[in-house]
Amino acid sequence: EGAAVSLRAALDELAEWALDAVRSGTSILILSDRNANETHSPIPALLALRAVVNILNRWGERLKASIVLDTGEVRTTHHFACAIGFGATAVCPHLTWRIADGHQHRALKGLSGPDKVSRLRSAFEQGLLKVMSKVGIASVRSYRSSKLFTPLGIGHRLVSDYFPDLHSPVGGLELEDIAD
């Protein structure tokens, strides 16, 4: 239970920091896990994003700032879709870029690192457009914060705290489970 208390405190602290920053005139917030290490675990990116978006919405400050999610957790189109759909203005999947840049595969032979990253970025963009088109949305601006997801496997209290207005039909993991 101590890990969950620490995680909730970190989420609350992050949210308050973001609110103070926006109220002080900051127009771009960057939520990054690059400094995580063995002694400083990262806050799960989607939870960090939701904590910030929720507090900014609650205080009427959300439209005053863009939120960049700089994370090693985003590795698939679905991850991108969730990040944008839950409020990120932009996403930098730094670990995915690094892996793509250095990855050796016979199908990619002859491509430079930047070319591989460029192709991956294009694939993510095309994938996100496909996801959006399936729900009838044509612009990222309309998709951002749409919350067009059903949280499967996420506990009711966690949904209530960080994904308000959504319903988890089967319940599942709570903050304590994630912290552990």
C-alpha positions in Angstrom: 0.0 0.0 0.0 3.0 2.3 0.6 3.9 2.2 -3.1 0.3 3.3 -4.1 0.4 6.2 -1.6 3.8 7.3 -3.1 2.4 7.0 -6.7 -0.7 9.0 -5.8 1.4 11.6 -4.1 3.7 11.8 -7.2 0.6 12.2 -9.4 -0.9 14.9 -7.2 2.5 16.7 -7.0 2.8 16.6 -10.8 -0.7 17.9 -11.3 -0.1 20.8 -8.9 3.2 21.6 -10.6 1.4 21.7 -14.0 -1.4 23.9 -12.7 1.0 26.4 -11.1 3.1 26.4 -14.3 0.1 27.2 -16.5 -1.1 29.9 -14.0 2.4 31.4 -14.2 2.1 31.7 -18.0 3.7 28.5 -19.2 2.1 27.5 -22.5 3.9 24.2 -23.2 4.1 21.5 -20.6 6.5 18.6 -21.2 5.8 15.4 -19.3 8.9 13.3 -19.6 10.2 10.0 -18.2 13.7 10.4 -19.5 15.2 10.9 -16.1 13.8 7.7 -14.7 16.3 5.3 -13.3 16.7 2.4 -10.8 16.0 4.7 -7.8 13.4 7.0 -9.5 10.7 5.0 -11.1 8.7 6.7 -13.9 5.1 7.6 -13.4 3.1 5.7 -16.0 2.8 8.1 -18.9 -1.0 7.9 -19.4 -1.6 8.3 -15.6 0.7 11.4 -15.5 -1.1 12.8 -18.6 -4.5 12.2 -17.1 -3.6 13.7 -13.7 -2.4 16.9 -15.5 -5.3 17.1 -17.9 -7.9 16.6 -15.1 -6.5 19.3 -12.8 -6.2 21.8 -15.7 -9.8 21.0 -16.7 -11.1 21.3 -13.2 -9.6 24.8 -12.9 -10.5 25.9 -16.4 -6.9 26.2 -17.5 -6.6 23.3 -20.0 -6.9 25.5 -23.1 -4.0 27.7 -22.0 -1.3 25.0 -22.5 -0.2 22.3 -24.8 0.9 19.1 -23.3 3.8 17.2 -24.8 4.2 13.6 -23.7 7.9 12.6 -23.9 7.9 8.9 -23.0 9.5 5.6 -23.6 6.2 3.9 -23.1 4.7 4.8 -26.5 5.6 2.0 -28.9 2.5 1.3 -31.0 -0.2 3.2 -32.9 -2.6 2.3 -30.2 -0.3 3.9 -27.6 -0.2 7.0 -29.8 -4.0 7.0 -30.2 -4.5 6.7 -26.4 -2.0 9.5 -25.6 -3.7 11.9 -28.0 -7.2 10.7 -27.2 -6.6 11.3 -23.5 -5.2 14.8 -23.9 -1.7 15.0 -25.2 -1.1 17.7 -27.8 2.0 16.0 -29.1 3.9 12.8 -28.4 7.6 12.1 -28.5 8.3 8.3 -28.2 12.0 8.8 -27.4 12.8 5.2 -26.7 11.0 4.0 -29.9 13.0 6.6 -32.0 16.2 5.4 -30.4 15.5 1.8 -31.1 14.4 2.5 -34.7 17.6 4.6 -35.3 19.9 1.7 -34.3 17.9 -1.3 -35.3 19.5 -3.7 -37.8 17.1 -5.8 -39.9 17.7 -7.2 -43.4 14.5 -5.5 -44.7 15.9 -2.1 -43.5 19.4 -2.7 -44.9 20.7 0.4 -46.6 18.5 2.9 -44.7 20.2 5.4 -42.4 19.0 5.8 -38.8 17.2 9.1 -39.6 15.4 7.4 -42.6 14.2 4.6 -40.3 12.9 7.0 -37.8 11.2 9.0 -40.5 9.5 5.9 -41.8 8.4 5.0 -38.3 7.0 8.5 -37.7 5.1 8.2 -41.0 3.7 4.8 -40.0 2.5 6.2 -36.7 0.9 9.2 -38.4 -0.9 6.9 -40.9 -2.0 4.6 -38.2 -3.4 7.4 -36.1 -5.3 8.8 -39.1 -6.7 5.3 -39.7 -7.9 5.0 -36.1 -9.4 8.5 -36.3 -11.2 7.8 -39.6 -12.8 4.6 -38.1 -14.6 6.8 -35.6 -15.4 9.5 -38.2 -12.9 12.1 -37.0 -10.8 13.9 -39.6 -8.5 16.1 -37.5 -6.2 15.5 -34.6 -7.6 18.6 -32.9 -11.1 16.9 -32.8 -9.6 13.6 -31.6 -7.5 15.1 -28.8 -9.1 14.5 -25.4 -12.1 12.7 -27.1 -11.7 9.7 -24.7 -13.2 7.3 -27.2 -12.0 4.3 -25.4 -13.5 1.6 -23.1 -11.1 1.0 -20.2 -10.9 -2.8 -20.0 -9.0 -4.3 -17.1 -8.8 -1.0 -15.2 -10.4 -0.8 -11.8 -13.4 1.3 -11.1 -11.7 3.6 -8.6 -8.7 4.2 -11.0 -11.2 5.0 -13.8 -13.1 7.4 -11.5 -10.0 9.2 -10.3 -8.1 9.5 -13.6 -10.6 8.7 -16.5 -13.8 10.4 -15.3 -16.9 9.9 -17.4 -15.7 6.5 -18.6 -17.0 3.1 -17.5 -14.9 0.0 -16.9 -17.3 -2.9 -17.6 -15.2 -5.6 -16.0 -13.1 -3.7 -13.5 -9.4 -4.7 -13.0 -6.2 -3.1 -11.9 -6.2 -0.3 -9.3 -3.5 2.2 -8.5 -2.1 -0.2 -5.9 -1.6 -2.9 -8.5 0.2 -0.5 -10.9 2.4 0.8 -8.1 3.4 -2.7 -7.1 
